[in-house]
Amino acid sequence: MKRKVLLLLLLYVSFSPLFSQIYSFNSKELSNYKLKVTPVTINSSEYLNNVKIIEIIKNNEIISEYTTIKLNINNLGEGFQDVFINQEGFIIKQTFRDGHYLVVSNLEFKYIDNNFILKKYEEYITDVFSEIQDFETASFILEKGIPMDYISDDLIYIFHEYLMSVK
């Protein structure tokens, strides 16, 4: 019996990264919605394999979707880090490298007019070669916001370039 339990535990730990995680929202307004994070396998030697599909589900129907940042093999960032649920929506945390900078990128989505909209983009940036590993913070608010379905790697890099130019 102990062997079977140990084997099942070992199988679960081995294959748990292959399965989706489902999050519930905390507010009454969002109680009909779920956030699902599913690993994606990239069949390419050009990209790291820490890519996730984030789906918003209402009544078992996908209403919005975002594929997290894909990193080149040479990029020492980790890509997707985590999702944090809050009262108004959620935050996606991702990391990537830009030369000698490590960038922690937060995308803050809010539920507005029956849609999840990117309302704030924030970065924590540090120079990995510096003796002092302090993070600088830069962010901006998107007045009208951008629907989740329109967010892409290119847009994240455009936001990053903008923040680096005004720093």
Summary of the structure (lengths in Angstrom):
residues: 167
radius of gyration: 17.9
end to end distance: 60.7
largest distance: 62.5
contacts: 431
relative contact order: 0.12
helix: 20%
strand: 50%
